[in-house]
Amino acid sequence: MSAQEQSERKPSAKAKVLSARLLAVQALYQHQQNNKPIDSLINEYMHHRTGMEIDGESMVEPDGVLLKKIINGVHDEHEKLSDIIAANINKPKKEPEENDENRDLEPLLKAILLCATYELLAHQDIDFPVIINDYINVTHAFYDKMEAGLVNGVLDPIARQLRS
């Protein structure tokens, strides 16, 4: 195999980062649904979910360091991240219910926002529009335009708040 053929088969660093973000969202969604232990999820998504086919295309191998960092970070900082998200979602005025933060968010949207908020907080070295754009792309993998607009509308003020 020539060097050019090998480079064509090797995913770019950007593709690996986007794959890590997508898989982190899926893993955290799964954790919300069945409370599977985090270490088990990381192992599953690192070793058994790579190379999966989605719409006829193989999933790019993720950046493993980033995947672990996002999953563990969201798990460790869940309450803080949920509070940040709740403070930036426009909700109708009503009486707050105890332990009811982000109740109106679908679990998958919540996983997307948690991962993105964690990265905006933890990865100050990455320009926030890059992080937001990648999570909008992740959102497009699951939803239509309306949800992507919601994700953008929530993450933009969070980024400005965390990076001011």
C-alpha positions as CSV (number, residue, x, y, z in Angstrom):
1,M,0.0,0.0,0.0
2,S,1.4,3.4,-1.0
3,A,1.8,6.3,1.5
4,Q,-0.9,8.1,-0.3
5,E,-3.4,5.2,0.1
6,Q,-2.5,5.0,3.8
7,S,-3.1,8.7,4.4
8,E,-6.4,8.5,2.6
9,R,-7.5,5.8,4.9
10,K,-6.3,7.5,8.1
11,P,-8.9,9.8,9.6
12,S,-8.0,13.4,10.2
13,A,-7.5,14.7,13.7
14,K,-10.6,16.8,13.3
15,A,-12.7,13.8,12.3
16,K,-11.4,11.9,15.3
17,V,-12.4,14.8,17.6
18,L,-15.9,15.0,16.1
19,S,-16.2,11.2,16.4
20,A,-15.2,11.4,20.1
21,R,-17.8,14.2,20.7
22,L,-20.6,12.2,19.0
23,L,-19.7,9.0,20.9
24,A,-19.5,10.8,24.2
25,V,-23.0,12.1,23.6
26,Q,-24.3,8.6,22.8
27,A,-22.5,7.2,25.9
28,L,-23.9,9.8,28.2
29,Y,-27.4,9.4,26.7
30,Q,-27.1,5.6,27.4
31,H,-26.0,6.3,31.0
32,Q,-29.1,8.5,31.5
33,Q,-31.3,5.7,30.2
34,N,-29.9,2.7,32.0
35,N,-27.4,4.1,34.6
36,K,-24.6,1.8,33.2
37,P,-21.3,2.5,35.0
38,I,-19.1,5.1,33.4
39,D,-16.0,2.9,33.2
40,S,-18.1,0.2,31.4
41,L,-19.4,2.8,29.0
42,I,-16.0,4.1,28.2
43,N,-14.7,0.6,27.5
44,E,-17.8,-0.1,25.3
45,Y,-17.4,3.0,23.3
46,M,-13.7,2.8,22.9
47,H,-13.5,-0.8,21.9
48,H,-16.8,-2.0,20.6
49,R,-18.4,1.0,19.0
50,T,-15.6,2.1,16.8
51,G,-16.0,1.2,13.2
52,M,-19.8,1.0,13.5
53,E,-21.8,1.8,10.3
54,I,-24.1,4.7,10.3
55,D,-26.1,5.4,7.1
56,G,-23.7,3.1,5.2
57,E,-20.5,4.8,6.4
58,S,-18.1,3.5,9.0
59,M,-17.7,5.6,12.1
60,V,-14.2,7.1,12.4
61,E,-12.1,5.9,15.3
62,P,-12.5,8.6,18.0
63,D,-9.8,10.6,19.8
64,G,-9.7,8.3,22.8
65,V,-8.2,10.8,25.2
66,L,-11.0,13.3,24.4
67,L,-13.7,10.7,24.6
68,K,-12.7,9.7,28.1
69,K,-12.2,13.2,29.2
70,I,-15.7,14.3,28.1
71,I,-17.5,11.3,29.6
72,N,-15.6,11.5,32.9
73,G,-15.9,15.3,33.1
74,V,-19.6,15.3,32.5
75,H,-20.1,12.6,35.0
76,D,-17.9,14.4,37.7
77,E,-19.4,17.9,37.0
78,H,-23.0,16.9,36.2
79,E,-24.7,19.1,38.8
80,K,-22.6,22.2,38.0
81,L,-23.1,21.7,34.2
82,S,-26.9,21.1,34.7
83,D,-27.1,24.4,36.6
84,I,-25.3,26.3,33.9
85,I,-27.6,24.9,31.2
86,A,-30.7,25.5,33.3
87,A,-29.7,29.2,33.8
88,N,-29.4,29.6,30.0
89,I,-32.6,28.0,28.8
90,N,-35.5,30.3,28.3
91,K,-38.3,28.6,30.2
92,P,-41.8,29.8,30.8
93,K,-42.3,31.3,34.2
94,K,-43.7,28.7,36.6
95,E,-43.1,27.4,40.1
96,P,-39.8,25.5,40.2
97,E,-40.1,21.9,41.3
98,E,-37.4,20.3,43.5
99,N,-34.8,18.3,41.6
100,D,-36.5,19.2,38.4
101,E,-33.6,20.9,36.5
102,N,-33.7,20.6,32.7
103,R,-36.9,18.5,33.0
104,D,-38.2,19.8,29.7
105,L,-35.2,18.7,27.7
106,E,-35.2,15.4,25.8
107,P,-32.5,13.2,27.2
108,L,-30.5,13.2,24.0
109,L,-30.6,17.0,23.8
110,K,-29.6,17.2,27.5
111,A,-26.6,14.9,26.7
112,I,-25.5,17.1,23.8
113,L,-25.7,20.3,26.0
114,L,-23.9,18.6,28.9
115,C,-21.0,17.5,26.7
116,A,-20.7,20.8,25.0
117,T,-21.0,22.8,28.2
118,Y,-18.3,20.6,29.8
119,E,-16.0,21.3,26.9
120,L,-16.6,25.0,26.9
121,L,-15.7,25.0,30.6
122,A,-12.8,22.6,30.5
123,H,-11.2,23.4,27.1
124,Q,-10.4,27.1,27.4
125,D,-7.6,26.5,24.9
126,I,-10.1,25.7,22.1
127,D,-12.0,28.6,20.4
128,F,-15.6,28.4,21.6
129,P,-17.1,28.7,18.0
130,V,-15.2,25.5,17.1
131,I,-16.7,23.6,20.0
132,I,-20.2,25.0,19.4
133,N,-20.0,24.2,15.7
134,D,-19.0,20.6,16.3
135,Y,-21.9,20.1,18.8
136,I,-24.3,21.6,16.3
137,N,-23.0,19.0,13.8
138,V,-23.5,16.3,16.4
139,T,-27.1,17.6,16.9
140,H,-27.7,17.4,13.1
141,A,-26.8,13.7,13.3
142,F,-29.9,13.1,15.4
143,Y,-32.3,16.0,14.8
144,D,-33.5,18.5,12.3
145,K,-32.8,22.2,12.1
146,M,-35.0,23.3,15.0
147,E,-33.0,21.4,17.7
148,A,-29.7,22.5,16.2
149,G,-30.9,26.1,16.6
150,L,-31.8,25.4,20.2
151,V,-28.4,24.0,20.9
152,N,-26.7,27.0,19.3
153,G,-29.0,29.4,21.2
154,V,-28.2,27.8,24.5
155,L,-24.4,27.3,24.0
156,D,-23.6,30.7,22.7
157,P,-24.6,32.6,25.9
158,I,-23.0,29.8,28.0
159,A,-19.7,30.3,26.0
160,R,-19.8,34.0,26.5
161,Q,-20.5,33.6,30.2
162,L,-17.7,31.0,30.8
163,R,-15.2,32.8,28.7
164,S,-15.7,36.5,29.8
